[in-house]
């Protein structure tokens, strides 16, 4: 059961991060997506700007520990799965700025479409 919880939390995390990054572009085609995307981006921005603990990270860590696996990086999901795999951890802040710029650009495109 713990493995299922950890895997489920991982999948939801990946979907949430993906939606946060590209959801503004999806809203160009489906305008009703804009409000949920705004909420997702606000949550993602809060997580990036503070040391707040994400409930999904806590849930995944609970599942990982229960399954006998090590906890994620103490900085959370993004640091654990993306940093030093997709981009160097020393560039983390720059990547956050690029992602924020992409999101804001998608909103600008949504506004002028």
C-alpha positions in Angstrom: 0.0 0.0 0.0 2.8 2.4 0.8 4.3 2.0 -2.6 1.0 2.8 -4.2 0.6 5.9 -2.1 4.1 7.1 -3.0 3.6 6.3 -6.7 0.2 8.0 -6.7 1.7 11.1 -5.1 4.5 11.1 -7.6 2.1 11.0 -10.6 -0.1 13.7 -9.2 3.0 15.8 -8.6 4.2 15.4 -12.2 0.8 16.3 -13.5 0.5 19.3 -11.3 4.0 20.6 -12.2 3.2 20.0 -15.9 -0.1 21.8 -15.6 1.5 24.7 -13.8 4.1 25.2 -16.5 1.9 24.7 -19.6 -1.7 25.3 -18.3 -1.7 28.9 -19.4 -1.1 27.8 -23.0 -3.9 25.2 -22.7 -6.2 28.1 -21.6 -5.7 29.7 -25.0 -7.8 26.8 -26.5 -9.9 26.2 -23.4 -10.5 29.5 -21.6 -12.2 27.8 -18.6 -8.7 26.4 -17.7 -7.4 29.8 -16.9 -8.8 30.1 -13.3 -7.6 26.6 -12.2 -4.2 27.5 -13.8 -4.0 30.7 -11.9 -4.6 28.8 -8.7 -1.9 26.2 -9.6 0.6 28.9 -10.5 -0.1 30.8 -7.3 0.5 27.5 -5.3 3.6 26.7 -7.3 4.9 30.3 -6.8 4.3 30.0 -3.1 6.2 26.7 -2.9 9.1 28.2 -4.9 9.2 31.4 -2.8 8.9 29.9 0.7 10.1 26.9 2.6 6.5 25.7 3.0 6.1 22.0 3.0 4.0 20.6 0.2 1.3 18.2 1.3 2.0 15.9 -1.7 5.7 15.8 -0.8 4.7 14.8 2.7 2.4 12.1 1.4 5.0 10.8 -1.0 7.6 10.7 1.8 5.2 8.8 4.0 4.7 6.2 1.3 8.4 6.0 0.5 9.3 5.5 4.2 6.6 2.9 4.7 7.9 1.0 1.6 11.4 1.0 3.0 12.7 3.7 0.6 14.6 6.8 1.5 12.8 10.1 1.9 13.0 12.7 -0.9 15.5 15.6 -0.8 14.5 17.8 2.2 13.8 20.6 -0.3 11.0 18.6 -1.9 9.8 17.1 -5.1 11.4 19.5 -7.6 14.8 19.3 -6.0 14.6 15.6 -5.6 13.5 14.6 -9.1 14.6 17.5 -11.4 17.7 19.2 -9.9 20.9 17.5 -11.1 18.9 15.3 -13.4 17.3 17.8 -15.8 19.3 20.9 -14.8 22.1 21.6 -12.4 21.0 22.5 -8.9 23.1 25.6 -9.0 20.7 26.9 -11.7 17.6 26.2 -9.7 16.7 29.9 -9.1 17.3 30.7 -12.8 15.0 27.8 -13.9 12.3 29.1 -11.5 12.6 32.6 -13.2 12.4 31.0 -16.6 9.3 29.0 -15.6 7.7 32.1 -14.1 8.4 34.0 -17.3 6.9 31.2 -19.4 3.8 31.3 -17.2 3.5 35.0 -17.4 4.0 34.9 -21.2 1.2 32.4 -21.5 -1.1 34.7 -19.5 -0.1 37.6 -21.8 -1.0 35.5 -24.8 -4.2 34.5 -23.2 -5.1 38.2 -22.6 -4.4 39.3 -26.1 -5.7 36.3 -28.1 
